[in-house]
Every structure is written in C-alpha cells, then in structure tokens.
C-alpha cells in the first residue's frame, strides 16, 4: 500500500511538499502518478513520472509550471512539490501506479489552500 503525507493548510501563494512512500513494491519500477479529488468533483490525475529508466514527467494544464514531481528510488518515495498554491488546488491528494492499482490506494493527504 502507498502512504501519502505532507498535506496541510496553507495560504494562497504558499508551498507544500507531498510524499508518497511504498511498503509493498519498488516505486522505481513503475510509472507513478499523483491524483487529487476535490469536494464534489471527480478524481483527476495532476502529474506523473515514468519508471526510473527515463523519468519523463507529465503535468495537467492546471498545475503546469507550479508543481514538480520527482522520485528518490533509494528511499522508495515519490514527491510532489507544489508552489504558488491556489484555492482551487484544495483536495485530497493520492499517489498510485499508472495504471492505478486498486489495492494500492492509500488514505491520501488533505491539502487546503485558504486565507
């Protein structure tokens, strides 16, 4: 299972760094993505990073230029650095493999952007 952490309450324009740790598989062997679910909205994929061979990254238009995905294979952890946060970034953030493993979903970490 995956364990997300690092969320919290932050003012608009602030930053947070989310972490995604795995105790079940080697993250570096898989494409990894960050997803989010805002209240009353469907889950959306916000960023992903390919397996350790190329580490190609992708970002949703809504976060491009503000979020950065990365991974540390030695720590078996993926990260999402979120800068210039906006109220519309408020959501529960999850990580998972791509395509998602339904048994790997964690509890997520709440990010709230509010003044």
Phi and psi restraints in degrees (value plus and minus 20) as a CYANA .aco file:
   2 UNK   PHI    -123.0   -83.0
   2 UNK   PSI     126.3   166.3
   3 UNK   PHI    -146.1  -106.1
   3 UNK   PSI      97.3   137.3
   4 UNK   PHI    -117.4   -77.4
   4 UNK   PSI     127.1   167.1
   5 UNK   PHI    -174.2  -134.2
   5 UNK   PSI     149.6   189.6
   6 UNK   PHI      84.8   124.8
   6 UNK   PSI     -23.8    16.2
   7 UNK   PHI     -92.1   -52.1
   7 UNK   PSI     156.8   196.8
   8 UNK   PHI     145.0   185.0
   8 UNK   PSI    -189.3  -149.3
   9 UNK   PHI    -119.2   -79.2
   9 UNK   PSI     108.0   148.0
  10 UNK   PHI    -161.4  -121.4
  10 UNK   PSI     129.5   169.5
  11 UNK   PHI     -97.8   -57.8
  11 UNK   PSI     135.5   175.5
  12 UNK   PHI     -73.2   -33.2
  12 UNK   PSI     117.3   157.3
  13 UNK   PHI      70.7   110.7
  13 UNK   PSI     -29.5    10.5
  14 UNK   PHI    -101.2   -61.2
  14 UNK   PSI    -196.2  -156.2
  15 UNK   PHI    -153.6  -113.6
  15 UNK   PSI     131.8   171.8
  16 UNK   PHI    -163.9  -123.9
  16 UNK   PSI     133.4   173.4
  17 UNK   PHI    -143.0  -103.0
  17 UNK   PSI      95.9   135.9
  18 UNK   PHI    -111.8   -71.8
  18 UNK   PSI     127.8   167.8
  19 UNK   PHI    -141.8  -101.8
  19 UNK   PSI     128.9   168.9
  20 UNK   PHI    -153.4  -113.4
  20 UNK   PSI      89.1   129.1
  21 UNK   PHI    -128.9   -88.9
  21 UNK   PSI     123.1   163.1
  22 UNK   PHI    -136.9   -96.9
  22 UNK   PSI     114.5   154.5
  23 UNK   PHI    -134.9   -94.9
  23 UNK   PSI      -8.9    31.1
  24 UNK   PHI    -141.5  -101.5
  24 UNK   PSI     -42.1    -2.1
  25 UNK   PHI    -175.1  -135.1
  25 UNK   PSI     143.8   183.8
  26 UNK   PHI    -100.6   -60.6
  26 UNK   PSI      91.2   131.2
  27 UNK   PHI     -77.8   -37.8
  27 UNK   PSI     -53.9   -13.9
  28 UNK   PHI     -84.5   -44.5
  28 UNK   PSI     -37.0     3.0
  29 UNK   PHI    -104.5   -64.5
  29 UNK   PSI     -29.6    10.4
  30 UNK   PHI    -146.6  -106.6
  30 UNK   PSI     136.9   176.9
  31 UNK   PHI     -90.5   -50.5
  31 UNK   PSI     115.5   155.5
  32 UNK   PHI    -142.3  -102.3
  32 UNK   PSI     120.4   160.4
  33 UNK   PHI    -150.7  -110.7
  33 UNK   PSI     133.7   173.7
  34 UNK   PHI    -124.1   -84.1
  34 UNK   PSI     116.1   156.1
  35 UNK   PHI    -143.3  -103.3
  35 UNK   PSI     142.8   182.8
  36 UNK   PHI    -165.3  -125.3
  36 UNK   PSI     132.1   172.1
  37 UNK   PHI    -151.1  -111.1
  37 UNK   PSI      93.7   133.7
  38 UNK   PHI    -109.6   -69.6
  38 UNK   PSI     138.5   178.5
  39 UNK   PHI     -74.8   -34.8
  39 UNK   PSI     110.8   150.8
  40 UNK   PHI      45.5    85.5
  40 UNK   PSI       1.2    41.2
  41 UNK   PHI    -148.7  -108.7
  41 UNK   PSI     140.3   180.3
  42 UNK   PHI     -95.3   -55.3
  42 UNK   PSI     136.5   176.5
  43 UNK   PHI     -84.4   -44.4
  43 UNK   PSI     118.5   158.5
  44 UNK   PHI    -150.8  -110.8
  44 UNK   PSI     129.1   169.1
  45 UNK   PHI    -107.3   -67.3
  45 UNK   PSI     110.3   150.3
  46 UNK   PHI    -127.1   -87.1
  46 UNK   PSI     -46.4    -6.4
  47 UNK   PHI    -184.0  -144.0
  47 UNK   PSI     133.6   173.6
  48 UNK   PHI    -169.8  -129.8
  48 UNK   PSI     140.5   180.5
  49 UNK   PHI    -156.3  -116.3
  49 UNK   PSI     115.0   155.0
  50 UNK   PHI     -94.2   -54.2
  50 UNK   PSI     152.6   192.6
  51 UNK   PHI     -80.3   -40.3
  51 UNK   PSI     147.4   187.4
  52 UNK   PHI     -82.8   -42.8
  52 UNK   PSI     -33.1     6.9
  53 UNK   PHI     -83.7   -43.7
  53 UNK   PSI     -64.0   -24.0
  54 UNK   PHI    -140.3  -100.3
  54 UNK   PSI     -48.1    -8.1
  55 UNK   PHI      32.4    72.4
  55 UNK   PSI      21.0    61.0
  56 UNK   PHI     -90.1   -50.1
  56 UNK   PSI     121.6   161.6
  57 UNK   PHI    -136.4   -96.4
  57 UNK   PSI     136.6   176.6
  58 UNK   PHI    -160.8  -120.8
  58 UNK   PSI     124.9   164.9
  59 UNK   PHI    -156.0  -116.0
  59 UNK   PSI     122.7   162.7
  60 UNK   PHI     -85.5   -45.5
  60 UNK   PSI     130.0   170.0
  61 UNK   PHI     -77.0   -37.0
  61 UNK   PSI     -52.9   -12.9
  62 UNK   PHI     -87.6   -47.6
  62 UNK   PSI     -38.6     1.4
  63 UNK   PHI    -141.4  -101.4
  63 UNK   PSI     -24.6    15.4
  64 UNK   PHI     -79.1   -39.1
  64 UNK   PSI     112.8   152.8
  65 UNK   PHI      68.8   108.8
  65 UNK   PSI     -31.6     8.4
  66 UNK   PHI    -136.7   -96.7
  66 UNK   PSI     -52.6   -12.6
  67 UNK   PHI    -127.4   -87.4
  67 UNK   PSI     128.4   168.4
  68 UNK   PHI    -155.1  -115.1
  68 UNK   PSI     103.8   143.8
  69 UNK   PHI    -117.6   -77.6
  69 UNK   PSI     124.2   164.2
  70 UNK   PHI    -173.6  -133.6
  70 UNK   PSI     154.3   194.3
  71 UNK   PHI    -167.8  -127.8
  71 UNK   PSI     132.2   172.2
  72 UNK   PHI    -145.1  -105.1
  72 UNK   PSI      78.9   118.9
  73 UNK   PHI     -85.2   -45.2
  73 UNK   PSI     -50.6   -10.6
  74 UNK   PHI     -84.9   -44.9
  74 UNK   PSI     -52.0   -12.0
  75 UNK   PHI    -116.7   -76.7
  75 UNK   PSI     -21.6    18.4
  76 UNK   PHI      33.5    73.5
  76 UNK   PSI      24.8    64.8
  77 UNK   PHI    -157.3  -117.3
  77 UNK   PSI     121.3   161.3
  78 UNK   PHI    -132.7   -92.7
  78 UNK   PSI     137.4   177.4
  79 UNK   PHI    -153.3  -113.3
  79 UNK   PSI     137.4   177.4
  80 UNK   PHI    -155.5  -115.5
  80 UNK   PSI      87.1   127.1
  81 UNK   PHI    -106.3   -66.3
  81 UNK   PSI     102.5   142.5
  82 UNK   PHI    -137.9   -97.9
  82 UNK   PSI      96.6   136.6
  83 UNK   PHI    -135.8   -95.8
  83 UNK   PSI     145.1   185.1
  84 UNK   PHI      28.8    68.8
  84 UNK   PSI      28.1    68.1
  85 UNK   PHI     -84.8   -44.8
  85 UNK   PSI     126.0   166.0
  86 UNK   PHI    -141.1  -101.1
  86 UNK   PSI     137.0   177.0
  87 UNK   PHI     -75.2   -35.2
  87 UNK   PSI     -52.7   -12.7
  88 UNK   PHI     -91.8   -51.8
  88 UNK   PSI     -26.0    14.0
  89 UNK   PHI    -103.3   -63.3
  89 UNK   PSI     -26.6    13.4
  90 UNK   PHI     -80.3   -40.3
  90 UNK   PSI     103.4   143.4
  91 UNK   PHI    -197.8  -157.8
  91 UNK   PSI     151.2   191.2
  92 UNK   PHI    -111.7   -71.7
  92 UNK   PSI     108.2   148.2
  93 UNK   PHI    -124.5   -84.5
  93 UNK   PSI     115.4   155.4
  94 UNK   PHI    -149.0  -109.0
  94 UNK   PSI     136.2   176.2
  95 UNK   PHI    -141.2  -101.2
  95 UNK   PSI     138.2   178.2
  96 UNK   PHI    -188.6  -148.6
  96 UNK   PSI     150.7   190.7
  97 UNK   PHI     -91.6   -51.6
  97 UNK   PSI     148.1   188.1
  98 UNK   PHI    -143.1  -103.1
  98 UNK   PSI      99.0   139.0
  99 UNK   PHI     -88.0   -48.0
  99 UNK   PSI     137.5   177.5
 100 UNK   PHI     -80.9   -40.9
 100 UNK   PSI     121.1   161.1
 101 UNK   PHI    -114.9   -74.9
 101 UNK   PSI      94.1   134.1
 102 UNK   PHI     -82.7   -42.7
 102 UNK   PSI     -41.7    -1.7
 103 UNK   PHI    -108.1   -68.1
 103 UNK   PSI     -23.1    16.9
 104 UNK   PHI    -122.8   -82.8
 104 UNK   PSI     -26.5    13.5
 105 UNK   PHI     -80.5   -40.5
 105 UNK   PSI     112.8   152.8
 106 UNK   PHI    -115.9   -75.9
 106 UNK   PSI    -185.6  -145.6
 107 UNK   PHI    -100.2   -60.2
 107 UNK   PSI     -36.4     3.6
 108 UNK   PHI      60.7   100.7
 108 UNK   PSI     151.3   191.3
 109 UNK   PHI    -153.5  -113.5
 109 UNK   PSI     110.6   150.6
 110 UNK   PHI     -99.3   -59.3
 110 UNK   PSI     108.7   148.7
 111 UNK   PHI    -136.3   -96.3
 111 UNK   PSI     102.9   142.9
 112 UNK   PHI    -143.7  -103.7
 112 UNK   PSI     101.7   141.7
 113 UNK   PHI    -131.5   -91.5
 113 UNK   PSI      90.3   130.3
 114 UNK   PHI    -178.3  -138.3
 114 UNK   PSI     127.7   167.7
